[in-house]
């Protein structure tokens, strides 16, 4: 059974940093496309960053230069390092992995507020 479990969310002040982690079981993250999405209140779920099957990393405009996606082959985890967080980054963040079907974590809340 495939499971993706996010951790590391919480409350952070504007301008602050936070690192999200995603632990996988039943699937190997290092060899498949993976990504982070987010869903803000009242909005549709949107892509934040992804690593394609060939290892190419893609960031959407709002994440470029502030967020960094990575994965750890030994720990079978992936991470999203977020810096200079702004109120509009407040959302539930989801990790995903694609292996014939798309697997999703349950999501974790990030709140940016003073």
Wavefront OBJ file of the C-alpha trace (Angstrom):
o trace
v 0.000 0.000 0.000
v 1.379 3.369 -1.009
v 1.426 6.111 1.593
v 2.694 9.661 1.444
v 2.790 11.567 4.706
v 3.597 15.264 4.916
v 5.147 16.931 7.943
v 6.729 20.216 8.927
v 3.799 22.562 8.466
v 2.636 25.144 10.934
v 2.498 28.847 11.643
v 5.235 31.134 10.387
v 5.572 34.906 10.244
v 5.765 36.759 6.929
v 9.312 36.637 5.639
v 10.010 33.436 7.510
v 11.021 30.002 6.314
v 9.632 26.523 6.627
v 10.608 23.130 5.281
v 7.999 20.534 4.456
v 8.855 16.854 4.263
v 7.058 13.960 2.651
v 7.795 10.416 3.737
v 6.897 7.629 1.352
v 6.169 3.957 1.856
v 5.255 1.379 -0.762
v 6.790 3.479 -3.510
v 10.282 4.691 -4.417
v 10.382 8.453 -4.848
v 13.821 8.690 -6.401
v 12.840 7.149 -9.730
v 9.442 8.640 -10.498
v 7.950 12.093 -11.026
v 7.145 13.807 -7.749
v 5.771 17.183 -6.816
v 4.249 19.576 -4.334
v 0.850 21.198 -4.765
v -1.059 23.577 -2.565
v -4.640 24.661 -2.074
v -5.489 28.007 -0.564
v -8.902 28.724 0.968
v -11.463 29.222 -1.778
v -9.025 28.367 -4.549
v -8.245 25.369 -6.693
v -5.306 23.128 -5.983
v -2.244 24.353 -7.839
v 1.226 23.123 -8.647
v 4.117 24.530 -6.631
v 7.073 22.517 -7.900
v 7.809 19.147 -9.401
v 10.671 16.876 -10.412
v 10.014 15.167 -13.736
v 10.946 11.599 -14.589
v 14.186 12.787 -16.155
v 15.107 14.790 -13.065
v 14.189 18.166 -14.477
v 12.870 20.513 -11.795
v 10.029 22.893 -12.560
v 8.825 25.730 -10.358
v 5.768 27.809 -10.909
v 6.255 31.555 -10.974
v 5.281 32.224 -7.362
v 7.764 29.626 -6.113
v 10.703 30.519 -8.329
v 13.614 31.828 -6.300
v 11.895 31.238 -2.936
v 11.142 27.508 -2.800
v 13.323 24.508 -3.440
v 12.159 20.958 -4.060
v 14.398 18.006 -3.376
v 14.310 14.313 -2.659
v 16.468 12.012 -0.571
v 17.096 8.655 -2.171
v 18.380 7.008 1.005
v 15.479 8.142 3.207
v 12.857 7.832 0.441
v 11.587 11.297 1.234
v 11.058 14.552 -0.569
v 11.140 18.078 0.756
v 10.023 21.585 -0.055
v 12.163 24.299 1.439
v 10.245 27.568 1.527
v 11.775 30.955 2.227
v 10.473 34.530 2.335
v 6.982 33.224 2.962
v 4.117 35.613 2.393
v 0.499 35.610 3.555
v -0.621 34.405 0.139
v 1.445 31.259 0.663
v -1.036 30.187 3.325
v -2.447 26.896 2.083
v -2.660 23.181 2.571
v 0.369 21.648 0.892
v 0.281 18.191 -0.683
v 3.048 15.953 -1.917
v 2.428 13.736 -4.918
v 4.117 10.865 -6.679
v 3.285 9.443 -10.086
v 3.697 5.736 -10.729
v 1.054 4.681 -13.270
v -1.391 6.399 -10.956
v -1.006 9.561 -8.958
v -0.604 9.214 -5.230
v -1.302 12.070 -2.858
v -0.607 12.771 0.737
v -3.406 14.053 2.949
v -1.889 17.504 3.049
v -0.456 19.736 5.711
v -1.402 23.274 6.651
v 0.998 26.164 6.332
v -0.206 29.435 7.808
v 1.726 32.629 7.189
v 0.596 35.280 9.611
v 1.932 37.811 12.059
l 1 2 3 4 5 6 7 8 9 10 11 12 13 14 15 16 17 18 19 20 21 22 23 24 25 26 27 28 29 30 31 32 33 34 35 36 37 38 39 40 41 42 43 44 45 46 47 48 49 50 51 52 53 54 55 56 57 58 59 60 61 62 63 64 65 66 67 68 69 70 71 72 73 74 75 76 77 78 79 80 81 82 83 84 85 86 87 88 89 90 91 92 93 94 95 96 97 98 99 100 101 102 103 104 105 106 107 108 109 110 111 112 113 114
